[in-house]
Amino acid sequence: MSEAPFRPREKLFEKQKYFQNIPKHTYLKGPMDKVTSVAIPLALAASSIYLIGRGIYNMSHGIGKKE
């Protein structure tokens, strides 16, 4: 008993040729990889820098203290 392949062999060869011929870094080869590898980390870094800056500003000016 043999199991049917997950994808046809021709499609697999097409994908392999596509990914092997792109002169980019391996983590940016897919069509949506720029979103997951670049945009999301930049958004997280920007929001964390903003929140850290806001916290330092509030501490230095005594804003938001509990009494």
N, C-alpha and C positions, 0 to 999 in steps of 0.2 A: 504494500500500500504506500503510495506516495501522495504527498499533499500538493495541492495546486499552488503555484507560486503567488506570492503576495502582489507582485507587479509583473507585467510582461517583460521579458528580457530586452526587447527593443527599447522600451521606455527607460529601463535602467541604464542601458548604454548611452542613450541621449543625455540623461542627467549627468552621468559620469563625464562625458565629453564636455558638457557645459561647465561643470565645476572645475575640471582640470585645466581648461583653457583661459579662465579669467585671471588676469594679472593683479588681483587684489589679495589682501590678507585673507587667511582662511576664515576668520570670524566675520567677514563682511561679504561673503560670496552669495548668500541667498537674497531674494528680492526684499524681504522684510527685516533683514539683519541689521540695517542701519538704525531702525527704530529700537530694537532690543539692545544693541551693543553701544549705541552712541546717545540717542535722544533720552532714554529713560535714566541712565546714570547721570547725564548732565542736568536733567530736571531735578533729580534727587540731591545732587551736589548744590545746585543753586538754591533750592528751598532750605537745605540745612544751613548754608552760609547766611541766608537771610534771617532764619530763626535764631542762630547764634548771635548775629549782630544786633537783633532786636533785644535779645536777652541781656547782652552786655550794656546796651543803651539804657534799658529799664533799670538795671542794677546800679549803674553809675548815677542815674538821676533819682533813684528812690521811688520809681513808679511801680504800682501794683503790690506794695507790701501789705501783708496781713497784720492787723493790729492785735 
